[in-house]
Amino acid sequence: MYDLFADEDHGMLRMSVLDHLEELRSRILRALAGWGVAFLLCTVFAHELWRVVTAPAASALTAIGIPDGKLIQTSPFEAFNILWVKTPFVASLFLAAPWVMYQVWAFIAPGLYARERRLAAPFIASTAGLFLGGGAFAYFIALPRSLAFLLGVGRGEISVLVTVTEYFEVFVNVVLGVALVFELPVLIVFLTLLRIATPGFLLRNARYAILAILIVAAAVTQTTDAFNMMLFAVPLCVLYFVGVFTSYVLVLRRENRGFPRKALFIGAAVFLALTGCVVILAGLKYGYHFMRHWPFPGR
């Protein structure tokens, strides 16, 4: 059987401490150069990017009955800092993510076995994909709903005026925070590769991981209702167990053990059956049914 994680020195590159430091300096400079190019490119499209950034605010204001609501400026340099500096900066982080992830992998690759270095393409694709996917999830789903809840708390009694800086801070905290937290499966895989964590350890301590995820979700959503918090927490819990499953597969390959496909199929069937029962019971009790538009479950 092909062993991806054989513990042999064949193909492993040996480097001195000075070589590691030189390589680290080189990779940091290359990552910064790539990010700099992305930042300059984003400044060219600053106005277009700002319209993208403010779209969730417009959607939230429309949802609470303020279709012509706009953000306000309270200081002379506020709009300049947000429009021409901070917005391109955040956009460049997402644009340069694949290049930065490649530099990270290129730095750690010399310390891996030759067969492990073949994971370069999956690592870069999964890391950048999870980062971009987390940002997209926050932008299109989580952020508009959170804003609509927060801005609608005092509807009818309080006039809604949101400054450019206050909105941008919330935007960055949610979008960038969720994008980083979506890297959880990659972190778990790294811990497994370094033999710091095992699938058994991760499963035994899953309740603590779920508690930590709920705390992070509560901090990121900045709301007091359970729905918005669950909107963040449920995908993160799913990502945690995806990471545990990937860790389990890596350990099987490392130990030359076969993959238990039968057990996986049985577990998946049981999970789908239980999920279907919960959905059906919720529909019968609360009158929910599936709709053709978001949110798909409704009354």
N, C-alpha and C positions, 0 to 999 in steps of 0.2 A: 504493500500500500504506500502511496506517495506521502512522504512525511514532510509537511511544510515547516514544522517547528523542531526539527532534529537538533539536539544539543551537540553540535560539532563546530570546530573552529574553521572549517573549510569555508573560504569566502569572506570571513569577517576581517574588516580592515583594522589594523593596529595604528593608533595615533598617540603621540605624546601629549602631555598637558598643554604645552605651547602650541602644538598643532591644533588641538581642540579650541583653544582661545582664539587663534587666528581664523579658524573656520567659523566660529561663532561671530566674530567681528565682521567677517565677509558676508555671512548670511543676513545679519542685522542690517548692514548697509544696503544690500540688494533689496531686502524687504522694504526698507524706508524709501529707496529710490522708486520702486514700483508703486508704493503708496503715494509718493509725491507726484508721479505722473498721473495717477488716478485723480488726485486732488485738483491738479491744474485742469484736467479735463472736465471735472465736475463744476469748477468755477465758470466755465464757458456756458454751461447750461444751468446757472444758478436760479434764474427765474422759473424755468420749467420744473426744476427740482422743488422749489418752494411751493409751487402749485400742487405738486404731488404730496408734499408734507402736510399741507393744510387741508387736503381733501377729507381726511377723517373728521376734522373739526367742522367742516361744512356739512358733512353727513350727520354728525351728532346734533348740530344746531337745527338742521332741518327736521330731525326726528323729534325735537322738543318744541317745534312750532316757531322757529326763528329762521326762516329761509334766507333772509338777507343779512344774517349775522356775520360780522367780521371781527378779526383780531385787532387789538388797539396797540399803539406805540406810546410809551410813557417817557422815553428819554431820546435825545437826539441821535445817539449812535446805536440804539437798540436794534433797529431794522437792519442797519449795515452789518453789525456783528452776526446777527442770525442769518441773514440772506446770503452774504458773501463769504463768511468764514465758517460758521458752525454747520450750516446745512451742507455745503460741499464736503466738509470734514467727515460728517457721518455717512454721507453717500459714498465717499471714497473708501471707507472701511468695508462696505459691502462689495464695491467694485473690485477692490484689490484683494479680497479674501482668498480666491484660489491661488494667486501668486504668493501671498504670505504663507499659506498652508504648505505650498511646495517648498519654500525656503525652510520651514520648520522640519519637514520630512527630510530634506537634503542634509540638514545638520545632524539629525539623530540616526540616519541610515548607516553611517560608518560603524556604529556600535551594534548593529544587528547582523544576524547571520545572512548569508547570501540569499537563502530561500525566503527569509522574512522580508528582505528588501523588495521582493516582488509585490508586496502589498502597497507599494507607493501609489499606484493609480487608484485603487479602491479607497485608500486613506484620504487622498486629496479630494476625490469626488464626494465621498461621504461627509467629510468635515465641512467643505465649502457648501455642499448641498443642504446639510442640516442648519448651518448658519443662515443661509439665504432663506431656507424654508421656515425657520423660526421667525425671521423678520417679516416674511410674507404673512404668516399666520397672525402675528401681532397686528400688522398693518390692516389687513382686510377683515379680520374677524374680531379679535379681542379689543383693539383700541377703540373703534367706533362704538362698540357696546358699552365699554367702560366710560367713555366720555359722555355718551347719552345718559347714563345713569347719574354720573357726577353732576352734570350741568342741569339735569332735570329734577334734582332734589328739591330745590326751592322754586320751582316753576309756578308762576302766577303771583308770587309774593316778593321775589328778589329779581332785580334786573341782572341779566347775564352779560358781563364784560370780562373778556379774557385777554390778557396781555400777550404779546408775541413771545416774550421770554418764558412766561409761565407755561404756555402751551408747548413750546419747543422742549422744555425740560421734561414734561410728561411724555411727549412723543419719544424722546431719546431713552428715557428710563424704561418705557414699555417695549419699544421695538428692539433696541439694542440689548436690553436685559433678557428678553425672551430668546433672541437669536443666540446669545451666549449660553443660556441654560439648555437650549436644544442640542448642545454639544455633549450632553450627558452620555450617550452611548459611546462616543469616541473616547471620553475619559475612562469609561469602564473597560474598554478594549485595551487602552494603554496600561491600566493597572494590571490587567491580566497578562499582557505581554511581559511586563516587568516583574511578574510573580508576586505582586503586592496584594492582590485580591483574587479570590476564586469564586466560581459560581455558587458554591455552597455557602460561603461566607456572605455573599450578596443577598441570597435568598433568606438566610437566617436573620439578617438584619434589615429585611425589606420594610418592616414597620417603621423603623427609624428613618429610612430613606423617604418613605411616604410622608412622615411627619415633617421632615426637612423641606420636601417639595411643597407641602401646604403652607409652610411659613414663607417660603420664597414667593409662592403665588399670591399670598396675602400682601406681601410687601410690594410686589410689582403692580398688582391691580389697583392698589390704593383706594379700594372701595370696601364697603362693609357688608355687601350682600354675598350670599353663598354662590349664587349663579355665576357671577363674573369670576370669582375665585376658582370655581370648578372648571370654568372655561380654560383656565391656564393649567390647573393641577392635573386634570385627567390626561391631556396629551403628554405631560411630563412623566406621569406614572407609566404610561404606555411605553415611552422612550426608555425609561429605566429598565423595564422588563425586556425590551428589545435588546438593550445592552447586555443584560444578564444572559439572554439566549445566545447572543453572539459570543460572549465570553465562554459559554458552555461548549459551543462548536469549536472554538480555538483550542480549548483544553482537550477535547476529543481528538483533534488532529495532532496535537502535540504528543499525546499518549498512544497514538496509533490504535484508537478504539473506533469501532463503527458507529455510525449515527443511528439512533433508535427511531427510525421513521414510523414504526407502528405505534409506539407510545406517543409520538408527536401528533399523529392523525387522531388518535383516540382523545387526547387532551384538547385538541382544537375542536373536535366534534362536540365534546362535553361543554366547552366554553361557549360555542355558538348556540347550542341548545339552551343553556341557562340564560344567555343574553336574549334569545328569542322569547323565552318564557317571561322574563322581566318586562320586555317591551309589550307583549300581549296583555299581561296583567295590568300594566300601567295604562294601556289604552282602554281596557274594559272599566277600570276604576275611575279614571280621571277624564275619559272621553278624548284622549289624544288619537290623532291619525296622521298619516304621512301626506305632506303637500308637495307640489311640484316646484316650489321655490323655497329659499332660505327664510327662516329656519325650517327644515323639512318636517320635524314633528310639530304638530299644532293642534288646536281644538277647532 
